[in-house]
Amino acid sequence: MTTPEPDERQLERTQQLIDEAEAAARDLREKTPDPFPESEQAQPS
């Protein structure tokens, strides 16, 4: 059994949703301070 070819409109809509989600996440990261700023700098010993 083979998988049917995806619908181009569905692929475009899916990519649009991904782009919107990435933009929303980027905006939230810029607006929301990191509650654990040391976590990015912490290096395992």
PDB file as gemmi writes it, atoms N, CA and C in Angstrom:
CRYST1    1.000    1.000    1.000  90.00  90.00  90.00 P 1                      
ATOM      1  N   MET A   1       0.833  -1.186   0.000  1.00  0.00           N  
ATOM      2  CA  MET A   1       0.000   0.000   0.000  1.00  0.00           C  
ATOM      3  C   MET A   1       0.876   1.246   0.000  1.00  0.00           C  
ATOM      4  N   THR A   2       0.545   2.194  -0.817  1.00  0.00           N  
ATOM      5  CA  THR A   2       1.322   3.431  -0.869  1.00  0.00           C  
ATOM      6  C   THR A   2       0.524   4.564  -0.232  1.00  0.00           C  
ATOM      7  N   THR A   3       1.258   5.530   0.255  1.00  0.00           N  
ATOM      8  CA  THR A   3       0.639   6.702   0.852  1.00  0.00           C  
ATOM      9  C   THR A   3       0.221   7.649  -0.266  1.00  0.00           C  
ATOM     10  N   PRO A   4      -1.005   8.167  -0.218  1.00  0.00           N  
ATOM     11  CA  PRO A   4      -1.423   9.111  -1.262  1.00  0.00           C  
ATOM     12  C   PRO A   4      -0.617  10.401  -1.181  1.00  0.00           C  
ATOM     13  N   GLU A   5      -0.472  11.046  -2.327  1.00  0.00           N  
ATOM     14  CA  GLU A   5       0.247  12.321  -2.370  1.00  0.00           C  
ATOM     15  C   GLU A   5      -0.510  13.357  -1.538  1.00  0.00           C  
ATOM     16  N   PRO A   6       0.201  14.135  -0.731  1.00  0.00           N  
ATOM     17  CA  PRO A   6      -0.485  15.153   0.076  1.00  0.00           C  
ATOM     18  C   PRO A   6      -1.062  16.261  -0.803  1.00  0.00           C  
ATOM     19  N   ASP A   7      -2.143  16.806  -0.353  1.00  0.00           N  
ATOM     20  CA  ASP A   7      -2.805  17.901  -1.051  1.00  0.00           C  
ATOM     21  C   ASP A   7      -1.950  19.160  -0.907  1.00  0.00           C  
ATOM     22  N   GLU A   8      -1.649  19.817  -2.016  1.00  0.00           N  
ATOM     23  CA  GLU A   8      -0.806  21.026  -1.989  1.00  0.00           C  
ATOM     24  C   GLU A   8      -1.388  22.104  -1.083  1.00  0.00           C  
ATOM     25  N   ARG A   9      -2.704  22.276  -1.115  1.00  0.00           N  
ATOM     26  CA  ARG A   9      -3.333  23.290  -0.253  1.00  0.00           C  
ATOM     27  C   ARG A   9      -3.128  22.946   1.208  1.00  0.00           C  
ATOM     28  N   GLN A  10      -3.218  21.660   1.528  1.00  0.00           N  
ATOM     29  CA  GLN A  10      -3.016  21.240   2.914  1.00  0.00           C  
ATOM     30  C   GLN A  10      -1.568  21.491   3.330  1.00  0.00           C  
ATOM     31  N   LEU A  11      -0.621  21.221   2.443  1.00  0.00           N  
ATOM     32  CA  LEU A  11       0.784  21.476   2.747  1.00  0.00           C  
ATOM     33  C   LEU A  11       1.034  22.967   2.969  1.00  0.00           C  
ATOM     34  N   GLU A  12       0.458  23.801   2.122  1.00  0.00           N  
ATOM     35  CA  GLU A  12       0.618  25.249   2.262  1.00  0.00           C  
ATOM     36  C   GLU A  12       0.020  25.736   3.579  1.00  0.00           C  
ATOM     37  N   ARG A  13      -1.151  25.228   3.933  1.00  0.00           N  
ATOM     38  CA  ARG A  13      -1.805  25.634   5.184  1.00  0.00           C  
ATOM     39  C   ARG A  13      -0.980  25.175   6.383  1.00  0.00           C  
ATOM     40  N   THR A  14      -0.462  23.955   6.314  1.00  0.00           N  
ATOM     41  CA  THR A  14       0.366  23.441   7.402  1.00  0.00           C  
ATOM     42  C   THR A  14       1.603  24.305   7.575  1.00  0.00           C  
ATOM     43  N   GLN A  15       2.256  24.669   6.468  1.00  0.00           N  
ATOM     44  CA  GLN A  15       3.446  25.516   6.553  1.00  0.00           C  
ATOM     45  C   GLN A  15       3.093  26.890   7.108  1.00  0.00           C  
ATOM     46  N   GLN A  16       1.931  27.412   6.723  1.00  0.00           N  
ATOM     47  CA  GLN A  16       1.487  28.708   7.239  1.00  0.00           C  
ATOM     48  C   GLN A  16       1.292  28.634   8.754  1.00  0.00           C  
ATOM     49  N   LEU A  17       0.687  27.550   9.238  1.00  0.00           N  
ATOM     50  CA  LEU A  17       0.484  27.392  10.678  1.00  0.00           C  
ATOM     51  C   LEU A  17       1.811  27.273  11.415  1.00  0.00           C  
ATOM     52  N   ILE A  18       2.757  26.552  10.836  1.00  0.00           N  
ATOM     53  CA  ILE A  18       4.085  26.422  11.443  1.00  0.00           C  
ATOM     54  C   ILE A  18       4.749  27.788  11.531  1.00  0.00           C  
ATOM     55  N   ASP A  19       4.686  28.559  10.448  1.00  0.00           N  
ATOM     56  CA  ASP A  19       5.290  29.895  10.432  1.00  0.00           C  
ATOM     57  C   ASP A  19       4.654  30.801  11.493  1.00  0.00           C  
ATOM     58  N   GLU A  20       3.322  30.731  11.612  1.00  0.00           N  
ATOM     59  CA  GLU A  20       2.632  31.545  12.611  1.00  0.00           C  
ATOM     60  C   GLU A  20       3.030  31.131  14.023  1.00  0.00           C  
ATOM     61  N   ALA A  21       3.153  29.840  14.266  1.00  0.00           N  
ATOM     62  CA  ALA A  21       3.544  29.355  15.592  1.00  0.00           C  
ATOM     63  C   ALA A  21       4.965  29.789  15.931  1.00  0.00           C  
ATOM     64  N   GLU A  22       5.860  29.716  14.953  1.00  0.00           N  
ATOM     65  CA  GLU A  22       7.240  30.153  15.186  1.00  0.00           C  
ATOM     66  C   GLU A  22       7.292  31.649  15.495  1.00  0.00           C  
ATOM     67  N   ALA A  23       6.503  32.441  14.782  1.00  0.00           N  
ATOM     68  CA  ALA A  23       6.473  33.884  15.029  1.00  0.00           C  
ATOM     69  C   ALA A  23       5.915  34.176  16.423  1.00  0.00           C  
ATOM     70  N   ALA A  24       4.869  33.462  16.822  1.00  0.00           N  
ATOM     71  CA  ALA A  24       4.294  33.665  18.152  1.00  0.00           C  
ATOM     72  C   ALA A  24       5.296  33.287  19.234  1.00  0.00           C  
ATOM     73  N   ALA A  25       6.009  32.186  19.045  1.00  0.00           N  
ATOM     74  CA  ALA A  25       7.010  31.760  20.026  1.00  0.00           C  
ATOM     75  C   ALA A  25       8.136  32.783  20.127  1.00  0.00           C  
ATOM     76  N   ARG A  26       8.563  33.312  18.992  1.00  0.00           N  
ATOM     77  CA  ARG A  26       9.629  34.324  18.978  1.00  0.00           C  
ATOM     78  C   ARG A  26       9.167  35.574  19.732  1.00  0.00           C  
ATOM     79  N   ASP A  27       7.937  36.010  19.475  1.00  0.00           N  
ATOM     80  CA  ASP A  27       7.394  37.182  20.167  1.00  0.00           C  
ATOM     81  C   ASP A  27       7.334  36.955  21.673  1.00  0.00           C  
ATOM     82  N   LEU A  28       6.894  35.773  22.084  1.00  0.00           N  
ATOM     83  CA  LEU A  28       6.810  35.480  23.516  1.00  0.00           C  
ATOM     84  C   LEU A  28       8.186  35.478  24.158  1.00  0.00           C  
ATOM     85  N   ARG A  29       9.176  34.922  23.476  1.00  0.00           N  
ATOM     86  CA  ARG A  29      10.532  34.902  24.026  1.00  0.00           C  
ATOM     87  C   ARG A  29      11.065  36.321  24.195  1.00  0.00           C  
ATOM     88  N   GLU A  30      10.730  37.205  23.263  1.00  0.00           N  
ATOM     89  CA  GLU A  30      11.202  38.587  23.342  1.00  0.00           C  
ATOM     90  C   GLU A  30      10.485  39.353  24.453  1.00  0.00           C  
ATOM     91  N   LYS A  31       9.216  39.066  24.686  1.00  0.00           N  
ATOM     92  CA  LYS A  31       8.411  39.820  25.648  1.00  0.00           C  
ATOM     93  C   LYS A  31       8.505  39.267  27.065  1.00  0.00           C  
ATOM     94  N   THR A  32       8.779  37.980  27.211  1.00  0.00           N  
ATOM     95  CA  THR A  32       8.761  37.337  28.521  1.00  0.00           C  
ATOM     96  C   THR A  32      10.175  37.147  29.033  1.00  0.00           C  
ATOM     97  N   PRO A  33      10.490  37.699  30.214  1.00  0.00           N  
ATOM     98  CA  PRO A  33      11.836  37.499  30.754  1.00  0.00           C  
ATOM     99  C   PRO A  33      12.054  36.035  31.130  1.00  0.00           C  
ATOM    100  N   ASP A  34      13.280  35.585  30.997  1.00  0.00           N  
ATOM    101  CA  ASP A  34      13.635  34.215  31.339  1.00  0.00           C  
ATOM    102  C   ASP A  34      13.583  34.059  32.856  1.00  0.00           C  
ATOM    103  N   PRO A  35      12.733  33.162  33.385  1.00  0.00           N  
ATOM    104  CA  PRO A  35      12.642  33.006  34.834  1.00  0.00           C  
ATOM    105  C   PRO A  35      13.886  32.347  35.434  1.00  0.00           C  
ATOM    106  N   PHE A  36      14.688  31.708  34.605  1.00  0.00           N  
ATOM    107  CA  PHE A  36      15.906  31.040  35.064  1.00  0.00           C  
ATOM    108  C   PHE A  36      17.077  31.471  34.190  1.00  0.00           C  
ATOM    109  N   PRO A  37      17.490  32.740  34.257  1.00  0.00           N  
ATOM    110  CA  PRO A  37      18.539  33.223  33.348  1.00  0.00           C  
ATOM    111  C   PRO A  37      19.854  32.474  33.499  1.00  0.00           C  
ATOM    112  N   GLU A  38      20.129  31.945  34.682  1.00  0.00           N  
ATOM    113  CA  GLU A  38      21.387  31.223  34.867  1.00  0.00           C  
ATOM    114  C   GLU A  38      21.380  29.880  34.146  1.00  0.00           C  
ATOM    115  N   SER A  39      20.208  29.378  33.760  1.00  0.00           N  
ATOM    116  CA  SER A  39      20.135  28.063  33.128  1.00  0.00           C  
ATOM    117  C   SER A  39      20.848  28.044  31.777  1.00  0.00           C  
ATOM    118  N   GLU A  40      20.839  29.163  31.055  1.00  0.00           N  
ATOM    119  CA  GLU A  40      21.523  29.216  29.762  1.00  0.00           C  
ATOM    120  C   GLU A  40      23.031  29.238  29.930  1.00  0.00           C  
ATOM    121  N   GLN A  41      23.493  29.800  31.035  1.00  0.00           N  
ATOM    122  CA  GLN A  41      24.927  29.942  31.248  1.00  0.00           C  
ATOM    123  C   GLN A  41      25.509  28.766  32.020  1.00  0.00           C  
ATOM    124  N   ALA A  42      24.658  27.986  32.652  1.00  0.00           N  
ATOM    125  CA  ALA A  42      25.150  26.877  33.478  1.00  0.00           C  
ATOM    126  C   ALA A  42      25.821  25.830  32.605  1.00  0.00           C  
ATOM    127  N   GLN A  43      27.005  25.476  32.986  1.00  0.00           N  
ATOM    128  CA  GLN A  43      27.764  24.445  32.276  1.00  0.00           C  
ATOM    129  C   GLN A  43      28.014  23.290  33.233  1.00  0.00           C  
ATOM    130  N   PRO A  44      27.786  22.058  32.797  1.00  0.00           N  
ATOM    131  CA  PRO A  44      28.070  20.929  33.686  1.00  0.00           C  
ATOM    132  C   PRO A  44      29.561  20.852  33.995  1.00  0.00           C  
ATOM    133  N   SER A  45      29.892  20.517  35.225  1.00  0.00           N  
ATOM    134  CA  SER A  45      31.301  20.451  35.646  1.00  0.00           C  
ATOM    135  C   SER A  45      31.942  19.176  35.183  1.00  0.00           C  
TER     136      SER A  45                                                      
END                                                                             
